[in-house]
Amino acid sequence: MSANDAIGRPEHDRLGRFVPALLFLTLVAAALEIVVAIALAERILAVSALSTACFALGVTFARYQIRKQRPLRARVALALTLTLFGGIGAYLVPGVGASMALLPVLAVVLVLRYVHQNHLILVAAGAVGSSVLILAIDLAGGERPTMPAPIGTIFQGTILIGIVLLVLAGLADYAMEARDSLGDLRSTTERNLRVTTARLSIVSSLRVLHAQATPEATAQSIVLALGALPLVDVAAILEVSSGGEASVIAIAARADAPVAPGDKLPAARAEYILERLRQGAWAERWTERPTPTVNDERFTALGLKAQAYAPIVSGREIVGIVIIATADPAQAQHLVADLPSVNEAAAVADTILAPALMTRRLTEASRVRIAEIIATRAFRPVFQPIVDLQTGMTVGFEALTRFSSGDFPDRVFSEAAKAGIGSQLEVATLTAAVRDAASLPPLAWLSLNVSPSLLGDYAELARVLAGRTRPIILEVTEHERIDDYPRLHAAMRAFGPDVRLAVDDAGAGIANFQHLVDLRPDLVKIDAGMIRGVETDPSRQALIVGLVHFAEASGAQVLAEGIETQPEQDMVRRLGVTLGQGFLMARPAPVGQWIEAPLPMRAKPRRVAHPPTAVLLPN
């Protein structure tokens, strides 16, 4: 039903009751005039009967327009018919012009509600002009047919009675309109009161919600609050992926749920909903598509009449959808207005659910990106020499990774860890480093950065190191937690004497010396931040001396990372550091550079004999 139809239906009801009676009276009057005209042989009565019949024709046309639900056309037809009838009446019955002049005014009243305010003056001028014309006809002299005195008097009285009835009918029309308006106002007030009560209810129930451990749990708490509201038969929250897929993560239904968590909307349906949601919340009557899906059939079977949708937004991105559905036909047309819960729920979800959904979307995007890096091998190993500070000879190489995208390695590895595929990326890069290291100069040992999780997976790490052709140093940062040191040492013994441990970034976490003690590394690598400006900083010098003393007492060697200037190298050498690494010696480069221009070499660093530990190795 269109907006015009919705407006015109009350007019149709009122005119539909009024016009048939007017038509009946008009036809009766025309018939009586014809009978009297024949009986008295008065031609003027025959003319009057003809004009009355013309009036009946106009009323008939108005009735036809009413049946077609065109109230404006019906009122215009009645207005023109009344004006024409007033002019003919003033001509036939002298002395009734003043009464007939009221008919154009009544005609204006009939169409006044439909006239645009810019046209009021024009319509009023037309009515006044018609009234003046009718008066002029009545006052005009000259020869005119007249009715006999008794008949003219009766005719005049009948016309006056008809005018009075028309005026009363108009007043009744407006009285009914006023009554309907008051009824609509009362209904609107009651509905607004219900809406306000519902809004206060949903606000009070939703505002106490908070983020749960998972997005699914948070979403379920929201839909349970929605499902408890009157007239809400189904409430659901969908998660929207970066690719536009929409899948159910929570649902609450009074009867059987039409969908279940994990179900995905058809691609075309999801695209349609998201396109409309970019304009804000909206509602629609439920109709099956030409080719219904299983979900469509379930919705139809539950008798759902309408659904309302609202977006869950993070920044400018739609990350989720709140949906409520009702089986009440009376609420189907005004779902958003009468059930504001969908908007309230979306507002709450923006706060407590949208951040988690956006984080998960970004995590999934990272997982896809990292998986593509692994699949396409969009990385390459590079190697940086490790130099004996006393002799200047190269004793080993640290394997590092560079990515084709140009992103910082630490950032990529951190992103992979957050996405849950850090181990896969680590294994792929370490395997490539071990393979390329086979071409490095002989006698040099290879240093690999490994995470505690990979250190704890003996079988996986063994596969990575299976192709090694030289001694291996496994570097573990001082910041990373190791839960089971005895198990780690047992695994290291299983690798044999050519695989040893190093603690990386020593000095960056001063409070974690217990990590150094429990790890018992063969090599202590001092963090580059402690080397920067060490030649002029006594506090840094004191810390390095302490680390050197610890290493000597535990049988380990000390390596200074990030040496960039000659004064830094001279100072760490005087403080007892034996090994160095940094841009001053050489920058990281692909393995081909070290094959073509090998540096002076010396034997591998000494190994510390650890005391036996009674720990079983993993299978």
C-alpha positions as CSV (number, residue, x, y, z in Angstrom):
1,M,0.0,0.0,0.0
2,S,1.4,3.4,-1.0
3,A,1.6,6.5,1.2
4,N,-1.3,8.1,-0.7
5,D,-3.4,5.0,-0.2
6,A,-2.6,5.0,3.5
7,I,-3.7,8.7,3.7
8,G,-6.8,8.2,1.6
9,R,-8.4,5.2,3.2
10,P,-10.2,7.2,6.1
11,E,-11.5,9.6,3.4
12,H,-12.7,6.6,1.4
13,D,-14.6,5.3,4.5
14,R,-16.3,8.7,5.2
15,L,-17.2,9.5,1.6
16,G,-18.3,6.0,1.0
17,R,-21.0,6.4,3.6
18,F,-22.0,9.9,2.5
19,V,-22.0,9.8,-1.4
20,P,-24.5,6.9,-1.9
21,A,-27.1,8.7,0.2
22,L,-26.6,11.9,-1.8
23,L,-26.9,10.1,-5.1
24,F,-30.1,8.4,-4.0
25,L,-31.7,11.7,-2.9
26,T,-30.6,13.4,-6.1
27,L,-32.1,10.7,-8.3
28,V,-35.3,10.8,-6.3
29,A,-35.5,14.7,-6.7
30,A,-34.9,14.4,-10.5
31,A,-37.6,11.8,-10.8
32,L,-40.2,13.9,-8.9
33,E,-39.3,16.9,-11.1
34,I,-40.0,14.9,-14.2
35,V,-43.3,13.6,-12.9
36,V,-44.4,17.1,-11.9
37,A,-43.2,18.6,-15.2
38,I,-45.3,16.1,-17.2
39,A,-48.3,16.5,-15.0
40,L,-48.3,20.4,-15.1
41,A,-46.7,20.6,-18.6
42,E,-44.0,22.9,-17.2
43,R,-41.0,22.9,-19.4
44,I,-39.0,24.8,-16.7
45,L,-39.4,21.8,-14.4
46,A,-38.0,19.5,-17.1
47,V,-35.0,21.7,-17.4
48,S,-34.6,21.7,-13.7
49,A,-34.9,17.9,-13.7
50,L,-32.1,17.8,-16.3
51,S,-29.8,19.9,-14.2
52,T,-30.6,17.6,-11.2
53,A,-29.8,14.6,-13.4
54,C,-26.4,16.2,-14.3
55,F,-25.8,16.7,-10.6
56,A,-26.5,13.0,-10.1
57,L,-24.0,12.2,-12.9
58,G,-21.3,14.2,-11.1
59,V,-22.1,12.3,-7.8
60,T,-21.9,9.0,-9.7
61,F,-18.4,10.0,-11.1
62,A,-17.4,10.9,-7.5
63,R,-18.6,7.5,-6.3
64,Y,-16.6,5.7,-9.0
65,Q,-13.4,7.6,-7.9
66,I,-14.1,6.5,-4.3
67,R,-14.3,2.9,-5.3
68,K,-10.9,3.4,-7.0
69,Q,-9.6,4.8,-3.7
70,R,-9.0,8.2,-5.2
71,P,-10.6,10.5,-2.6
72,L,-9.0,13.7,-4.0
73,R,-10.6,13.2,-7.4
74,A,-14.0,12.4,-5.8
75,R,-13.9,15.6,-3.8
76,V,-13.0,17.7,-6.8
77,A,-15.8,16.1,-8.8
78,L,-18.3,17.0,-6.1
79,A,-17.0,20.5,-5.8
80,L,-17.3,21.2,-9.5
81,T,-20.8,19.6,-9.5
82,L,-22.0,21.8,-6.6
83,T,-20.7,25.0,-8.3
84,L,-22.4,24.2,-11.6
85,F,-25.6,23.2,-9.8
86,G,-25.5,26.5,-7.9
87,G,-25.3,28.5,-11.2
88,I,-28.2,26.6,-12.8
89,G,-30.3,26.9,-9.7
90,A,-29.8,30.7,-9.5
91,Y,-30.9,31.0,-13.1
92,L,-34.1,28.8,-12.7
93,V,-35.3,30.1,-9.4
94,P,-35.1,33.9,-9.0
95,G,-34.4,34.9,-5.4
96,V,-32.3,31.9,-4.3
97,G,-29.0,33.3,-5.6
98,A,-27.8,34.1,-2.1
99,S,-28.3,30.5,-1.0
100,M,-26.8,29.1,-4.2
101,A,-23.7,31.4,-3.7
102,L,-22.9,29.3,-0.6
103,L,-22.3,26.2,-2.8
104,P,-18.8,27.3,-4.1
105,V,-17.7,27.9,-0.5
106,L,-18.9,24.5,0.5
107,A,-17.0,23.1,-2.6
108,V,-13.8,24.7,-1.3
109,V,-14.3,23.2,2.1
110,L,-14.5,19.8,0.5
111,V,-11.1,20.1,-1.1
112,L,-9.4,22.4,1.3
113,R,-7.3,19.7,3.1
114,Y,-5.9,18.6,-0.3
115,V,-4.9,22.0,-1.5
116,H,-1.2,23.0,-1.2
117,Q,-0.7,26.2,0.8
118,N,0.8,27.9,-2.2
119,H,-2.5,27.4,-4.0
120,L,-4.9,28.6,-1.3
121,I,-5.2,32.1,-2.7
122,L,-6.0,30.8,-6.2
123,V,-8.6,28.4,-4.9
124,A,-10.2,31.0,-2.6
125,A,-10.3,33.5,-5.6
126,G,-12.0,30.8,-7.7
127,A,-14.7,30.2,-5.1
128,V,-15.3,33.9,-4.6
129,G,-15.6,34.4,-8.3
130,S,-18.0,31.5,-8.6
131,S,-20.2,33.0,-5.8
132,V,-20.2,36.4,-7.4
133,L,-21.2,34.9,-10.8
134,I,-24.1,33.0,-9.2
135,L,-25.3,36.3,-7.5
136,A,-25.0,38.1,-10.8
137,I,-27.1,35.4,-12.5
138,D,-29.7,35.8,-9.8
139,L,-29.8,39.6,-10.1
140,A,-29.6,39.8,-13.9
141,G,-32.7,41.2,-15.6
142,G,-34.3,40.2,-18.8
143,E,-36.6,37.4,-19.8
144,R,-36.1,34.2,-17.9
145,P,-38.4,31.2,-17.5
146,T,-40.0,31.2,-14.1
147,M,-41.8,28.5,-12.2
148,P,-45.4,28.9,-11.0
149,A,-45.6,30.5,-7.5
150,P,-46.5,27.4,-5.5
151,I,-43.9,25.2,-7.3
152,G,-41.2,27.8,-7.3
153,T,-41.7,28.3,-3.6
154,I,-41.5,24.5,-3.0
155,F,-38.5,24.2,-5.3
156,Q,-36.8,27.1,-3.5
157,G,-37.4,25.6,-0.1
158,T,-36.2,22.2,-1.3
159,I,-33.0,23.8,-2.5
160,L,-32.4,25.6,0.8
161,I,-33.1,22.3,2.7
162,G,-30.5,20.6,0.4
163,I,-27.9,23.3,1.0
164,V,-28.5,22.9,4.8
165,L,-28.1,19.2,4.5
166,L,-24.9,19.6,2.5
167,V,-23.5,22.0,5.1
168,L,-24.5,19.6,7.9
169,A,-22.9,16.7,5.9
170,G,-19.7,18.7,5.6
171,L,-19.8,19.5,9.3
172,A,-20.4,15.9,10.1
173,D,-17.5,14.9,7.8
174,Y,-15.1,17.2,9.7
175,A,-16.6,16.0,13.0
176,M,-15.8,12.4,12.0
177,E,-12.3,13.5,10.9
178,A,-11.8,15.2,14.3
179,R,-12.9,12.1,16.0
180,D,-10.6,10.0,14.0
181,S,-7.7,12.4,14.6
182,L,-8.4,12.2,18.4
183,G,-8.5,8.5,18.1
184,D,-5.2,8.5,16.2
185,L,-3.7,10.8,18.7
186,R,-4.8,8.5,21.6
187,S,-3.4,5.5,19.7
188,T,-0.1,7.3,19.0
189,T,0.1,8.4,22.6
190,E,-0.5,4.8,23.9
191,R,2.0,3.4,21.4
192,N,4.6,6.1,22.3
193,L,4.1,5.1,26.0
194,R,4.6,1.5,25.1
195,V,7.7,2.4,23.1
196,T,9.1,4.5,26.0
197,T,8.4,1.7,28.4
198,A,10.1,-0.8,26.1
199,R,13.0,1.6,25.6
200,L,13.5,2.0,29.3
201,S,13.2,-1.7,29.8
202,I,15.8,-2.5,27.1
203,V,18.1,0.2,28.2
204,S,18.0,-1.0,31.8
205,S,18.6,-4.6,30.8
206,L,21.3,-3.9,28.2
207,R,23.3,-1.3,30.0
208,V,24.2,-3.7,32.7
209,L,25.8,-6.1,30.2
210,H,29.5,-6.2,29.8
211,A,32.1,-7.9,27.6
212,Q,32.5,-11.6,28.2
213,A,35.5,-13.9,27.7
214,T,34.6,-14.5,24.0
215,P,32.6,-12.5,21.4
216,E,30.2,-15.4,21.2
217,A,29.4,-15.2,24.9
218,T,29.0,-11.4,24.8
219,A,26.7,-11.7,21.8
220,Q,24.6,-14.4,23.5
221,S,24.1,-12.1,26.6
222,I,22.8,-9.4,24.3
223,V,20.4,-11.6,22.3
224,L,19.0,-13.2,25.5
225,A,18.1,-9.7,26.8
226,L,16.5,-8.9,23.4
227,G,14.6,-12.2,23.3
228,A,13.0,-11.5,26.7
229,L,11.2,-8.5,25.3
230,P,7.5,-8.7,24.2
231,L,6.8,-9.2,20.5
232,V,10.5,-10.3,19.8
233,D,10.2,-13.9,18.7
234,V,13.8,-14.2,17.3
235,A,16.9,-12.2,18.2
236,A,20.3,-12.9,16.6
237,I,23.7,-11.3,16.2
238,L,25.8,-12.0,13.0
239,E,29.5,-11.4,12.6
240,V,30.6,-9.7,9.4
241,S,34.0,-10.6,8.0
242,S,36.3,-8.3,6.0
243,G,35.1,-10.1,2.9
244,G,31.4,-9.4,3.5
245,E,30.5,-12.8,4.8
246,A,27.8,-12.8,7.6
247,S,27.6,-15.7,10.0
248,V,25.5,-16.3,13.1
249,I,27.4,-16.1,16.4
250,A,24.4,-16.0,18.8
251,I,20.6,-16.5,18.6
252,A,17.7,-16.6,20.9
253,A,14.2,-17.7,19.8
254,R,10.9,-18.4,21.5
255,A,10.4,-21.6,19.5
256,D,12.7,-23.5,17.2
257,A,15.6,-21.3,16.1
258,P,15.5,-20.7,12.3
259,V,19.4,-20.7,12.2
260,A,22.2,-21.9,14.5
261,P,25.5,-20.4,15.5
262,G,28.0,-20.9,12.7
263,D,25.4,-20.7,9.9
264,K,26.2,-18.3,7.1
265,L,23.8,-16.1,5.2
266,P,23.7,-16.6,1.4
267,A,26.2,-14.2,-0.2
268,A,23.5,-12.3,-2.1
269,R,21.4,-11.9,1.0
270,A,24.4,-10.7,3.1
271,E,25.4,-8.2,0.4
272,Y,21.8,-6.8,0.3
273,I,21.6,-6.4,4.1
274,L,25.0,-4.7,4.4
275,E,24.2,-2.3,1.5
276,R,21.1,-1.1,3.3
277,L,22.8,-1.1,6.7
278,R,25.2,1.5,5.5
279,Q,22.2,3.9,5.6
280,G,21.4,2.9,9.2
281,A,18.8,0.6,10.9
282,W,15.9,-0.6,8.8
283,A,13.0,-3.1,8.8
284,E,11.3,-5.1,6.2
285,R,8.3,-7.5,5.9
286,W,9.4,-11.1,5.6
287,T,9.0,-12.6,2.1
288,E,10.7,-15.6,0.6
289,R,13.0,-15.1,-2.4
290,P,11.9,-16.6,-5.7
291,T,14.3,-19.5,-5.0
292,P,14.0,-19.9,-1.2
293,T,16.9,-21.2,0.8
294,V,16.7,-23.6,3.7
295,N,16.8,-20.6,6.0
296,D,14.0,-18.9,4.1
297,E,11.8,-22.0,4.6
298,R,12.6,-22.0,8.3
299,F,11.6,-18.4,8.7
300,T,8.4,-19.0,6.9
301,A,7.5,-22.1,8.9
302,L,7.9,-20.1,12.1
303,G,5.4,-17.5,10.9
304,L,7.7,-14.6,11.1
305,K,6.2,-11.4,9.6
306,A,9.0,-8.9,9.7
307,Q,12.6,-8.3,10.7
308,A,14.6,-5.3,11.8
309,Y,18.3,-4.8,11.3
310,A,20.9,-2.6,12.9
311,P,24.7,-2.4,12.3
312,I,27.4,-3.0,14.9
313,V,30.1,-0.5,14.0
314,S,33.8,-0.2,14.8
315,G,35.2,3.0,13.5
316,R,33.6,3.1,10.0
317,E,33.4,-0.6,9.5
318,I,30.3,-2.7,10.0
319,V,31.6,-5.7,12.0
320,G,28.3,-7.2,13.0
321,I,24.5,-7.1,12.6
322,V,21.8,-7.1,15.3
323,I,18.5,-8.7,14.0
324,I,15.1,-9.0,15.7
325,A,12.1,-10.7,14.1
326,T,8.4,-10.7,15.1
327,A,5.5,-13.0,14.3
328,D,3.0,-10.3,15.2
329,P,1.4,-8.9,12.0
330,A,0.4,-5.6,13.8
331,Q,4.1,-4.9,14.5
332,A,5.4,-5.8,11.1
333,Q,4.9,-2.4,9.5
334,H,6.4,-0.4,12.3
335,L,9.1,-2.7,13.7
336,V,11.9,-0.2,14.2
337,A,9.5,2.5,15.7
338,D,7.6,0.2,18.0
339,L,10.5,-2.0,19.0
340,P,13.5,0.3,19.6
341,S,15.4,-2.6,21.1
342,V,17.3,-3.3,17.9
343,N,18.9,0.2,18.0
344,E,19.6,0.0,21.7
345,A,21.2,-3.4,21.3
346,A,23.3,-2.2,18.5
347,A,24.5,0.8,20.6
348,V,25.5,-1.5,23.4
349,A,27.1,-3.9,21.0
350,D,29.2,-1.1,19.6
351,T,30.7,-0.7,23.0
352,I,31.1,-4.2,24.4
353,L,31.2,-6.4,21.3
354,A,32.5,-4.4,18.3
355,P,36.1,-4.1,19.6
356,A,36.3,-7.9,20.0
357,L,34.8,-8.5,16.6
358,M,37.2,-6.0,15.0
359,T,40.2,-7.6,16.7
360,R,39.1,-11.0,15.5
361,R,38.6,-9.6,12.0
362,L,42.1,-8.1,12.0
363,T,43.5,-11.4,13.5
364,E,41.9,-13.4,10.7
365,A,43.3,-10.9,8.1
366,S,46.7,-11.3,9.7
367,R,46.4,-15.1,9.6
368,V,45.5,-15.0,5.9
369,R,48.4,-12.6,5.2
370,I,51.0,-14.6,7.1
371,A,49.7,-17.9,5.6
372,E,50.3,-16.3,2.1
373,I,53.8,-15.2,3.1
374,I,54.6,-18.8,4.1
375,A,52.9,-20.4,1.1
376,T,54.7,-18.0,-1.4
377,R,58.0,-17.9,0.6
378,A,57.8,-14.1,0.6
379,F,60.9,-13.9,2.8
380,R,64.6,-14.7,2.6
381,P,67.3,-15.5,5.2
382,V,70.1,-13.1,5.7
383,F,73.2,-13.7,7.9
384,Q,75.2,-11.3,10.1
385,P,78.8,-12.3,11.2
386,I,79.7,-12.8,14.8
387,V,83.3,-11.7,15.4
388,D,86.0,-12.5,18.0
389,L,86.8,-9.0,19.5
390,Q,90.4,-10.0,20.3
391,T,91.4,-11.5,16.9
392,G,88.9,-10.0,14.5
393,M,88.1,-13.4,13.1
394,T,84.5,-14.5,12.3
395,V,83.4,-17.4,14.5
396,G,79.7,-17.6,13.5
397,F,76.7,-16.1,11.8
398,E,73.3,-15.1,13.2
399,A,70.4,-16.0,10.8
400,L,67.9,-13.2,10.4
401,T,64.8,-12.9,8.2
402,R,63.8,-10.2,5.8
403,F,60.3,-10.1,4.2
404,S,59.5,-9.2,0.6
405,S,56.9,-6.6,1.9
406,G,59.6,-4.6,3.6
407,D,57.9,-4.9,7.0
408,F,60.0,-5.0,10.1
409,P,60.7,-8.7,11.0
410,D,59.7,-8.2,14.7
411,R,56.4,-6.8,13.6
412,V,55.6,-9.6,11.3
413,F,56.6,-12.3,13.8
414,S,54.5,-10.5,16.5
415,E,51.6,-10.3,14.1
416,A,51.9,-14.0,13.3
417,A,52.0,-14.9,17.0
418,K,48.8,-12.9,17.7
419,A,47.2,-14.6,14.7
420,G,48.0,-18.1,16.1
421,I,50.4,-19.1,13.4
422,G,53.6,-17.8,14.8
423,S,55.1,-21.4,15.0
424,Q,54.3,-22.0,11.3
425,L,56.1,-18.8,10.3
426,E,59.0,-19.6,12.6
427,V,59.5,-23.1,11.3
428,A,59.3,-21.9,7.7
429,T,61.9,-19.2,8.2
430,L,64.3,-21.3,10.4
431,T,64.1,-24.2,7.9
432,A,65.1,-21.8,5.1
433,A,67.9,-20.4,7.2
434,V,69.3,-23.9,8.0
435,R,69.2,-24.8,4.3
436,D,71.0,-21.7,3.1
437,A,73.5,-21.9,6.0
438,A,74.9,-25.0,4.4
439,S,76.7,-22.7,1.9
440,L,78.4,-20.6,4.6
441,P,82.1,-20.8,5.2
442,P,83.1,-24.0,7.2
443,L,83.8,-23.9,10.9
444,A,81.4,-21.1,11.5
445,W,78.5,-21.8,13.9
446,L,75.0,-20.8,13.2
447,S,72.8,-18.8,15.6
448,L,69.0,-19.1,15.3
449,N,66.3,-17.2,17.2
450,V,63.7,-19.6,18.6
451,S,60.6,-19.0,20.7
452,P,60.0,-20.9,24.0
453,S,57.0,-22.6,22.4
454,L,59.2,-24.1,19.6
455,L,61.9,-25.0,22.1
456,G,59.2,-27.0,24.0
457,D,58.2,-28.9,20.8
458,Y,61.2,-31.2,20.5
459,A,59.9,-33.2,17.5
460,E,59.2,-30.1,15.5
461,L,62.5,-28.4,16.3
462,A,64.3,-31.7,15.5
463,R,62.8,-31.6,12.0
464,V,64.0,-28.0,11.6
465,L,67.5,-28.9,12.6
466,A,67.7,-32.2,10.8
467,G,69.5,-30.6,7.8
468,R,72.2,-28.8,9.9
469,T,75.8,-29.0,8.7
470,R,77.4,-27.0,11.5
471,P,77.1,-26.3,15.2
472,I,73.9,-24.5,16.2
473,I,73.2,-21.9,18.9
474,L,69.5,-21.5,19.8
475,E,68.8,-17.9,21.0
476,V,66.0,-17.3,23.5
477,T,65.2,-13.7,24.5
478,E,65.4,-12.8,28.1
479,H,61.8,-11.4,28.0
480,E,60.2,-14.7,27.0
481,R,58.9,-17.0,29.7
482,I,60.0,-20.7,30.0
483,D,57.8,-22.8,32.2
484,D,59.8,-26.0,32.4
485,Y,63.6,-25.4,32.4
486,P,64.5,-29.1,33.3
487,R,62.5,-30.3,30.3
488,L,64.3,-27.8,28.1
489,H,67.8,-28.9,29.2
490,A,66.8,-32.6,28.7
491,A,65.7,-31.7,25.1
492,M,69.0,-29.9,24.5
493,R,71.0,-32.9,25.6
494,A,69.0,-35.1,23.2
495,F,70.2,-32.8,20.3
496,G,73.8,-33.6,21.1
497,P,76.8,-31.4,21.8
498,D,76.6,-29.4,18.6
499,V,73.3,-27.7,19.7
500,R,73.6,-25.2,22.5
501,L,71.7,-22.3,24.1
502,A,72.1,-18.6,24.2
503,V,70.1,-15.9,26.0
504,D,69.3,-12.9,23.8
505,D,68.7,-9.3,24.9
506,A,70.5,-9.8,28.2
507,G,70.4,-6.6,30.2
508,A,67.1,-5.4,28.8
509,G,65.2,-7.0,31.6
510,I,67.5,-6.5,34.7
511,A,65.0,-7.9,37.1
512,N,65.0,-11.3,35.4
513,F,68.4,-12.6,36.4
514,Q,66.6,-15.7,37.6
515,H,66.0,-16.5,33.9
516,L,69.8,-16.4,33.3
517,V,70.5,-18.7,36.2
518,D,67.8,-21.3,35.3
519,L,68.6,-21.3,31.6
520,R,72.3,-21.8,32.1
521,P,73.2,-20.6,28.6
522,D,76.4,-21.2,26.7
523,L,76.3,-17.7,25.3
524,V,75.0,-14.4,26.8
525,K,74.1,-11.8,24.2
526,I,74.0,-8.3,25.7
527,D,71.2,-6.2,24.4
528,A,72.1,-3.5,21.8
529,G,70.4,-0.9,24.0
530,M,73.0,-1.5,26.6
531,I,75.9,-1.0,24.1
532,R,74.7,2.3,22.8
533,G,76.9,5.0,24.3
534,V,78.6,2.6,26.7
535,E,81.9,4.3,26.4
536,T,80.6,7.3,28.4
537,D,78.0,5.6,30.7
538,P,79.4,4.1,33.9
539,S,76.0,2.5,34.8
540,R,76.0,0.5,31.5
541,Q,79.6,-0.4,32.0
542,A,78.8,-1.7,35.5
543,L,76.0,-3.9,34.3
544,I,78.2,-5.3,31.5
545,V,80.9,-6.2,34.0
546,G,78.3,-8.0,36.1
547,L,77.1,-10.0,33.1
548,V,80.7,-10.9,32.2
549,H,81.4,-12.0,35.7
550,F,78.2,-14.2,35.6
551,A,79.3,-15.7,32.3
552,E,82.8,-16.5,33.6
553,A,81.4,-18.1,36.7
554,S,79.0,-20.3,34.7
555,G,81.4,-21.1,31.9
556,A,79.6,-19.1,29.2
557,Q,80.8,-16.5,26.7
558,V,79.6,-13.0,26.3
559,L,78.6,-11.3,23.0
560,A,77.9,-7.6,22.6
561,E,75.1,-6.9,20.0
562,G,74.6,-3.7,18.0
563,I,78.1,-2.4,18.0
564,E,78.1,0.6,15.6
565,T,81.1,2.7,16.6
566,Q,84.8,2.0,17.3
567,P,84.6,3.5,20.8
568,E,81.8,1.1,21.7
569,Q,83.8,-1.9,20.5
570,D,87.0,-0.7,22.3
571,M,85.0,-0.3,25.6
572,V,83.2,-3.6,25.6
573,R,86.5,-5.4,24.8
574,R,88.2,-3.7,27.8
575,L,85.2,-4.7,30.0
576,G,85.9,-8.4,29.1
577,V,83.4,-9.1,26.3
578,T,84.9,-11.6,23.9
579,L,82.5,-11.6,21.0
580,G,80.8,-8.8,19.0
581,Q,78.2,-8.2,16.4
582,G,76.9,-5.1,14.7
583,F,77.0,-2.7,11.7
584,L,80.6,-1.8,12.6
585,M,81.7,-5.3,11.6
586,A,79.2,-6.1,8.9
587,R,75.5,-5.7,8.1
588,P,73.2,-8.7,7.5
589,A,73.4,-10.0,4.0
590,P,72.2,-13.0,1.9
591,V,74.4,-16.1,2.1
592,G,75.9,-15.4,-1.4
593,Q,77.9,-12.4,-0.1
594,W,79.7,-14.5,2.5
595,I,80.5,-17.2,0.0
596,E,82.1,-14.7,-2.3
597,A,84.0,-12.9,0.4
598,P,84.6,-15.1,3.4
599,L,85.9,-13.5,6.6
600,P,88.7,-14.9,8.8
601,M,87.5,-17.9,10.7
602,R,88.2,-19.6,14.0
603,A,86.9,-22.6,15.8
604,K,83.5,-22.8,17.4
605,P,83.0,-21.4,20.9
606,R,83.6,-23.7,23.9
607,R,80.8,-25.8,25.2
608,V,79.8,-25.8,28.9
609,A,79.3,-29.2,30.5
610,H,76.0,-29.1,32.3
611,P,75.4,-31.3,35.3
612,P,73.1,-34.2,34.6
613,T,69.4,-33.6,35.1
614,A,66.9,-36.5,35.6
615,V,64.2,-35.4,33.2
616,L,62.5,-37.6,30.6
617,L,62.7,-36.4,27.0
618,P,59.5,-36.0,24.9
619,N,58.6,-38.8,22.6
